[in-house]
Amino acid sequence: MSAIRVLIVDDHRLFRSGVRAELGDSIEVIGEAEDVESAVRTIAELQPDVVLLDVHMPGGGGQEVLRRVLGPGSSVRFLALSVSDAAEDVIGVIRGGARGYVTKTISGRELTDAIRRVADGDAVFSPRLAGFVLDAFASSEAPPIDPELDSLTQREREVLRLIARGYAYKEIAKELFISVKTVETHVSSVLRKLQLSNRHELSRWATARRLV
């Protein structure tokens, strides 16, 4: 059996290296990309069997990659691999055409199995995420528009969710592969945009919108 050819798309070089090290012998990593433009270009050049796709990246994120790559005759399959387990992110990339969605807490063995299954045409989800997808596709209603939430960048939403879950700034920095100072900058920006005063108000705001 020939090795499954995989392209890793993520804006953190350290994380890409870690994924390479974790994947089993049946997986051949043929390339990497760090943003939307390089992802679209590299997919066209290398035609991988499976693309491991981060949801939040410079240039529009995973949904933009899916929009620009998938179309009639496309044989590439996408497996979203993200730190985010928010319903809106899961539903967005699945509606965009990804075959599965797993979080970055997944083990190397589990990720290898997920890639194999996606390559075979199966749909794969981390256990708690499957319910989001079932609920979304069982309902014909579009999610309501929230101007305040839409004003936040994808990274600001990630930081907001972790703040609401009680993470300290150092823990958020480690989780998102960014510096503590960058976390502080994002929190300040979110507070300003939402006209809130502190992290406790942020937590209540996020909880009220079921972002936690």
RABEL-V649749 format. One line per field, one symbol per residue. ss: DSSP state (H for helix, E for strand, - for the rest). A space follows every 10 residues. Layout:
ss = ???
//
This chain:
ss = ---EEEEEE- --HHHHHHHH HH----EEEE EEE--HHHHH HHHHHH---E EEE------- HHHHHHHHH- ------EEEE EE----HHHH HHHHHH---E EEE----HHH HHHHHHHHH- ---EE-HHHH HHHHHHHH-- ------HHHH ---HHHHHHH HHHH----HH HHHHHH---H HHHHHHHHHH HHHH----HH HHHHHHHH-- --
//
